[in-house]
């Protein structure tokens, strides 16, 4: 009898796990299908109007340079290329 109760408990736990997995999948699909471009455009426009966008871009560029220097990359991207120059953007 105890074996049956343990098996029932285990199966109920598996059913709950599957229900949680389905909910996560549903949430991911909603995020994947949503068009975030208008939100991002308006957010960037608002930051620019408040004169905050340029500072954020400069801070991000400085942090990126620090990461590259710390990684010893010297401006190379993760594929071993030289960034924009390797893609033909340095002309």
Secondary structure as UniProt FT lines:
FT   HELIX           2..33
FT   HELIX           37..49
FT   TURN            50..51
FT   HELIX           53..71
FT   TURN            74..75
FT   TURN            78..79
FT   TURN            83..90
//
